[in-house]
């Protein structure tokens, strides 16, 4: 009995107190839990899980449909202009000519030429600004119109040294410039 007692005492005092002993104890517990779970669960069905994947691709869309995209991008409405008013292209052209000004244009003359083509919000933002800050350039091509809605459009005017981007709004059918941005190239 003393040999058995010594073996248990050595197990408790030396082996289980070492790192190796703790690691072995944890491994025995993990394998014991896994083995018990497999015994309780019963035999494994070979057709369940990933092994039962289909032989052909799964189709979820009728192939006779034209567009199976999740998000359809609507075509923006073309800009609407009230009869007798300037089109967005004409408004952008006149605004660009006034914006670029010319030699000898005073700040008051420049502001007065922009005012009839601008929204009140833009006129307020440009208060106190003069043509000195506008780059000296000439129009280098035809403006490009990007219609967003029937009453909002973006016009890109190519210049010699950059591009002038104008946002035009037409709340009542009359196109006015609401934002100006100059991008240097």
C-alpha positions as CSV (number, residue, x, y, z in Angstrom):
1,X,0.0,0.0,0.0
2,X,2.9,2.3,0.6
3,X,4.0,2.1,-3.1
4,X,0.5,3.1,-4.2
5,X,0.5,5.9,-1.6
6,X,3.9,7.1,-2.8
7,X,2.8,7.1,-6.4
8,X,-0.3,9.2,-5.7
9,X,1.7,11.5,-3.5
10,X,4.3,12.0,-6.2
11,X,1.5,12.6,-8.8
12,X,-0.2,15.3,-6.6
13,X,2.9,17.0,-5.3
14,X,5.3,16.9,-8.2
15,X,3.7,16.1,-11.6
16,X,0.5,18.1,-11.3
17,X,2.4,21.1,-9.9
18,X,4.7,21.3,-13.0
19,X,3.8,23.0,-16.3
20,X,4.1,19.7,-18.2
21,X,1.7,18.0,-15.7
22,X,-0.9,20.8,-16.1
23,X,-0.6,20.6,-19.9
24,X,-1.1,16.8,-19.8
25,X,-4.1,17.2,-17.5
26,X,-5.8,19.8,-19.8
27,X,-5.1,17.6,-22.9
28,X,-6.7,14.6,-21.2
29,X,-9.7,16.7,-20.2
30,X,-10.1,18.1,-23.8
31,X,-9.9,14.6,-25.4
32,X,-12.3,13.2,-22.8
33,X,-14.9,15.9,-23.6
34,X,-14.5,15.3,-27.4
35,X,-14.7,11.6,-27.0
36,X,-17.8,11.8,-24.8
37,X,-19.5,14.2,-27.3
38,X,-18.9,11.8,-30.2
39,X,-20.2,8.9,-28.2
40,X,-23.4,10.8,-27.3
41,X,-23.9,12.2,-30.8
42,X,-24.0,8.9,-32.5
43,X,-22.7,8.1,-36.0
44,X,-21.9,10.9,-38.4
45,X,-24.0,11.2,-41.6
46,X,-21.6,11.4,-44.6
47,X,-24.1,13.4,-46.7
48,X,-24.4,16.3,-44.2
49,X,-22.1,19.4,-44.1
50,X,-19.8,20.5,-46.9
51,X,-19.6,17.1,-48.5
52,X,-23.2,17.5,-49.8
53,X,-22.5,20.5,-52.0
54,X,-24.3,20.6,-55.4
55,X,-22.7,19.4,-58.5
56,X,-23.9,22.4,-60.6
57,X,-24.0,26.1,-59.6
58,X,-27.1,27.3,-57.9
59,X,-29.0,29.9,-59.9
60,X,-31.3,32.3,-58.0
61,X,-32.2,34.6,-60.9
62,X,-34.3,33.9,-63.9
63,X,-31.9,34.1,-66.9
64,X,-34.7,35.5,-69.1
65,X,-34.7,38.8,-67.1
66,X,-32.8,41.7,-68.7
67,X,-31.2,43.2,-65.6
68,X,-30.6,41.1,-62.6
69,X,-28.6,43.7,-60.6
70,X,-29.6,44.6,-57.1
71,X,-29.2,48.3,-57.6
72,X,-30.6,49.8,-60.7
73,X,-29.1,53.2,-61.6
74,X,-31.9,55.4,-62.8
75,X,-31.3,57.6,-65.8
76,X,-31.4,61.2,-64.6
77,X,-34.1,63.4,-66.1
78,X,-32.9,65.9,-68.7
79,X,-32.8,69.5,-67.4
80,X,-36.1,71.4,-67.8
81,X,-36.0,75.0,-68.8
82,X,-38.9,77.4,-68.7
83,X,-39.9,78.9,-72.1
84,X,-37.8,81.9,-73.0
85,X,-35.1,81.3,-70.4
86,X,-31.5,80.3,-70.9
87,X,-30.5,76.6,-71.1
88,X,-28.0,75.3,-68.6
89,X,-25.3,75.4,-71.3
90,X,-26.1,79.0,-72.2
91,X,-26.2,80.0,-68.5
92,X,-22.8,78.3,-67.9
93,X,-21.3,79.9,-71.0
94,X,-22.4,83.4,-70.0
95,X,-21.3,82.9,-66.3
96,X,-17.9,81.6,-67.4
97,X,-17.4,84.7,-69.7
98,X,-18.4,87.0,-66.8
99,X,-16.3,84.9,-64.3
100,X,-13.1,85.1,-66.4
101,X,-13.8,88.8,-66.8
102,X,-11.2,90.7,-68.7
103,X,-8.5,93.3,-68.3
104,X,-9.5,96.4,-66.4
105,X,-12.8,95.0,-64.9
106,X,-13.4,96.4,-61.4
107,X,-14.8,94.3,-58.5
108,X,-18.2,96.1,-58.7
109,X,-18.5,95.5,-62.5
110,X,-17.5,91.9,-62.0
111,X,-20.1,91.4,-59.2
112,X,-22.8,93.1,-61.3
113,X,-22.1,90.8,-64.3
114,X,-22.3,87.7,-62.1
115,X,-25.4,88.7,-60.1
116,X,-28.1,88.0,-62.8
117,X,-26.7,84.5,-63.4
118,X,-26.2,83.5,-59.7
119,X,-28.4,82.4,-56.9
120,X,-28.7,84.8,-53.9
121,X,-26.6,82.3,-51.8
122,X,-23.7,82.4,-54.3
123,X,-24.0,86.2,-54.6
124,X,-23.7,86.4,-50.9
125,X,-20.7,84.1,-50.8
126,X,-18.9,86.2,-53.5
127,X,-19.6,89.5,-51.7
128,X,-16.3,91.3,-51.3
129,X,-14.5,89.1,-53.8
130,X,-13.0,90.5,-57.0
131,X,-11.7,89.2,-60.3
132,X,-8.1,89.4,-59.0
133,X,-8.4,85.9,-57.5
134,X,-9.7,84.4,-60.7
135,X,-7.1,82.6,-62.8
136,X,-6.3,84.3,-66.1
137,X,-7.4,81.7,-68.7
138,X,-9.5,81.2,-71.8
139,X,-12.1,78.6,-72.5
140,X,-10.4,75.5,-74.1
141,X,-13.4,73.5,-75.2
142,X,-17.2,73.0,-75.1
143,X,-18.8,72.6,-71.7
144,X,-19.8,69.1,-70.5
145,X,-23.3,68.8,-68.9
146,X,-23.9,66.2,-66.2
147,X,-27.6,66.2,-65.4
148,X,-28.4,65.1,-61.9
149,X,-32.2,65.9,-61.7
150,X,-34.6,68.0,-63.8
151,X,-33.7,71.0,-61.6
152,X,-30.0,70.4,-60.8
153,X,-27.1,69.9,-63.1
154,X,-23.3,70.1,-63.1
155,X,-21.4,71.8,-65.9
156,X,-17.7,71.3,-66.5
157,X,-16.0,74.0,-68.5
158,X,-12.5,73.2,-69.7
159,X,-10.0,76.1,-69.4
160,X,-6.5,76.4,-70.7
161,X,-5.0,75.8,-67.2
162,X,-7.7,73.8,-65.4
163,X,-11.4,73.2,-65.3
164,X,-14.3,75.3,-64.0
165,X,-17.0,73.3,-62.3
166,X,-20.4,75.0,-62.0
167,X,-23.5,73.7,-60.2
168,X,-26.7,75.0,-61.6
169,X,-30.1,74.9,-60.1
170,X,-33.5,75.8,-61.6
171,X,-36.1,75.8,-58.8
172,X,-38.6,77.6,-61.1
173,X,-37.3,76.7,-64.5
174,X,-34.7,79.5,-64.6
175,X,-31.1,78.2,-64.5
176,X,-28.8,80.0,-62.0
177,X,-25.3,79.1,-60.9
178,X,-25.3,78.0,-57.2
179,X,-21.6,76.9,-56.7
180,X,-18.3,77.5,-58.4
181,X,-15.2,75.5,-58.2
182,X,-12.0,75.9,-60.1
183,X,-9.7,72.8,-60.5
184,X,-6.1,73.3,-61.6
185,X,-4.6,70.7,-63.9
